[in-house]
Amino acid sequence: MGTDPDPLLIAIEAYLSETGISQTAFGYYSVNDPALVSDMRRGREPRRAVRERVLAFIDLPHRGTAREAARKNAA
């Protein structure tokens, strides 16, 4: 039996899918850690402070802003 997926990672994956932002941009903009998502996919369990920052980032009413910033930086 495997472990249950981290609810935070599920929320991040939904956010990535909804906004189209890359995993590295998400990590950078949310907690200044471009490897956050890939590390979590490999089993990293972030500390409470990081979890709170990620949730705050996801809940902010700026969804379009992050996506636009990521696209500008990619261009």
N, C-alpha and C positions, 0 to 999 in steps of 0.2 A: 504494500500500500504506500502511495506517495503522500506527501504532505499537501495540505490545502494551500492554494495560491494566496499570496499576500494580498489583502484587500486594497492596500495602497497601490501595488503594482497593477491590479485590475483597473483602478481609477486612472492611473497614469496611461495605461494602454488605451482606455476609452478616450481620454483627452487627446492623445496622439492621433487616434483615428478621426476624431471629430474635427480637430483643428488642422491636421496635415503638417504640424510642426515635426521636425526630426527629433529623434531621441536625444541626440547630443545637444541640440538647441534647447530642448526642454530642460535637461539637466543643468545647462549653463544658466539659463534665465531663472530657473526656480531656486537653485541652491549653489550656483557657481561650480558645478561638478559635471562636466560633459559626459563622464562615464557612469553616472548614477543609474540610468535605466539599464544599460548593458550589464552592469554589476548586479543589479537587483534580479535581472533575468537569470543570472548565474547563482543566485542564492544569497546575495548580500542583504542583510537586514539593517536598514538605517536606524540610527538613534532617534529618540523621540523628537529632538529639536529639528532634525532634518525632515522627519515625517510631517511635523507641524508646518514647516516652511513650504513643503510641497503642497500640502492641502490648502494652505493659504493662497498659493500661486494658482492652483486649479480653481479655487472659488472666487478669485477676483473677477470683476466685470470687464476684463481686458482681453478676452479671448481673441478677438481680431487683432489687437495690438501685438501680441506675441507672435502670431503667425506672420503679420506684415514685417515685423523686425527680422524674423528668421529669413524671410524671402529677400529682404534688402541685403542682408549680410551674405546670402548665397550668391547674389548677382555680381 
